[in-house]
Amino acid sequence: MAGPDNVERTVGELGVRPDAGREDRRLVTVLFSDIVGSSGLADRLDPETLRGGMERYFEAMREVLEEHGGTVEKFIGDAIMAVFGIPRVREDDALRAVRAAISMRTRIRAPDLVLAQEVTLAARTGIASGEVVAGDGSSGQLLVTGEAVIAAARLEQAAGEGEILISARTSSGSTTIFTSMPRWTSAADIQLAPR
């Protein structure tokens, strides 16, 4: 197996040359994460407090996702959609997405993300891998569409507070995923979902 220094390749190195306005099919891993109980937060907090807290949350989650090689596709209300495999294709994109989700779950508990006294954030996450069509991003968004996007969104909606649900395709290398997790993470922390 190639080492971490050998698995990262740009789309151009793989012979794919995205032109402006061109869309390409790619195998990616999509991560959706959503704040649990956000409507209740809006009822309990001053709008400026909530806005400031959400800005800190989005920036912190963007940093975590990018540290793991993900690209934020968009923020939707209080949800985040990220893609692993754009613009760089990596052999371990699915593993990177799962590790990012675990890091996000840890990071959300940090004191700087507490919105107010006794008001902390919690999220649920869904991850799915599959083929998508990706735009060039010249509009400011990647515009990734396909079954993996829908599956990741559905898994996120089915997840409970603090849960990470991953599709069977994402976990197809589950031995690698679970044996590569940090010691403090157990396979029981990650629920597998069909497809």
N, C-alpha and C positions, 0 to 999 in steps of 0.2 A: 504494500500500500504506500502511496506517495505521502511524504511528510507534509506538514502544514505549509512549508515554503513552496511546495511544488503544485498544490492543488488550486491555487488562485489564478484564474485566467480571465482576461477581459473578453468581452463579447467579440471584439475585433480579432483577437488572437484565435478565436474559434471559427473565423471566417464569416461572421455575421457583421455586416457593416450597416448599422441603422442610418438611413438618410432622413433628412428633415421631412416630416409628414409620412414616413414609412412606419408600418406596423410589422412586428415580428412575433412569431410563435416561440415561446420559451418554456422550459420546464423550470418552475419556481416553487418556492414555499411561501405561503401567505399567512400572515399573523394578524388577527383581529383582537383587540383588547378594548374593553369598555368598563367605565366606572359603574360600580353597583350602587344603586340607590341615589342616582344623581338628581332626580326630581325632588327627593326629600332634602337634599343639600340646598337646592335653590329656595326651598321654603324656610329653611333654618338660618341661612346666612345672608348677610348684606351682599348685594350684587358686586360691589367692588372687592370684597373679601373673597367671594367665590371666583371672580375673574382672575384675581392675582394668584390664587391657589391653583387654578386650572392652568394658567400660563407656566407656573413653576413645574407642575406635573407634566405638561406636554414637553417642555424643554428637557426635563430629567429623563423621560421615556425616550425622546429622540436620541439623547446621548447614549443610553443603554443600547438601543437598537443599532445605532451606527457603530458602537464598539464591537458588536457581534457581526458586523457586515451587512446589516439590513438597511433598507432604504425606506423612509417614510413615504408612502404613496399619498396619504391624506389624513387629515384630522376631520372627523365628522361628528359634530356636536361634542360629546365627551368621549368619543371612541377614536382609536388609532388603527389605521391599516398600514401594515409594513410588508415589504416584499424582500425576500432573500433570493438572489439569482439575477438581480438587475442593479446596477449595470454590469457587475462582475458575476460570472458563473463560478461557483465553487463546488467541489465534490461533496462537501459537507454542509450545504446550505440548510438542509432540514435540521441537522444537529445544531447549527448556529441559531436557528429560530427557536428551538426548544430551550437552549441555554439562555437566549435573550429573554424569553418569557419567564424563566425562573429568576433571572436577575431583575426583571421588572417587578416581579412579585416581592422581592426583597427590598428593592429601592422604594417602592410605594409606602413602605412602613417608616421611612426615614423622617426624623423630626422636622426637616425643612418642608415636608409635604403635608404636615398637619395643617388643616385649614383654619381651625379655631380650637379653643379649649374643648377637648373631648370630641372633636370632629376629625376623624381620620378617613383617608380614602381606602377603598378596596376595589379590586378589579376582577374580571373574569376574562379568560383568553381562549381563543380557538386557533388552531394551526392546521393547515391542509396544504398538501403538495399536489401539483399537477401542471398540465399545460395551460398556458394563458396566451392571449394576444396582448402585446405591450406596445403602446405608442411611443413616440420619440421623446416626450417630455417637454417639447418646446412651448407648450401651453402652461408650463409650471406644474403640471401633474403628469404622472406616468400613464394614467388611464389604462390600468391593467384590468382585463376582463377574462372571464372563463370560469369553469366549474370549481377550480380551487378557491377562487374568491368567494363564491357562494357557499361552498362547504366550510370555509374558515369562519364566515359570518354566522352560519347556523351552529357550528360547534361553540362559538363564543356565546351565542344566545342560550345554548343548552347548559353551559357551565355554571356552576355555583360560585359563590363568593370565594375568591382566592384560587379557584380551580383552573387548570390548564387542560383542555381537551385537544387531543391530536388525532388526525385521521389515520386510518390503517396504512395508507400510502406513505404518509410521513414517517410512520413507525416501522415501515417494512425493514429497515435496518435497525430494529429495536435493540438488538444486542449491542450494537455500536452506541446507540443513544444512551441506553441505561448504564452501560459499563463506563461511558465517558462522563457521566454526571459527577459533580463534586460529591464527596463523601456524605455531606449533610443532606443530600437529596436522595430520596428513595423512589423506586418505581411506583410506589403507592401514591406519590404526590401527583402523578400524571395519569389521567384517565384516558384510555384508548377508546376511540369511537370508530364505528364501521365506516369504511370508504374514506 
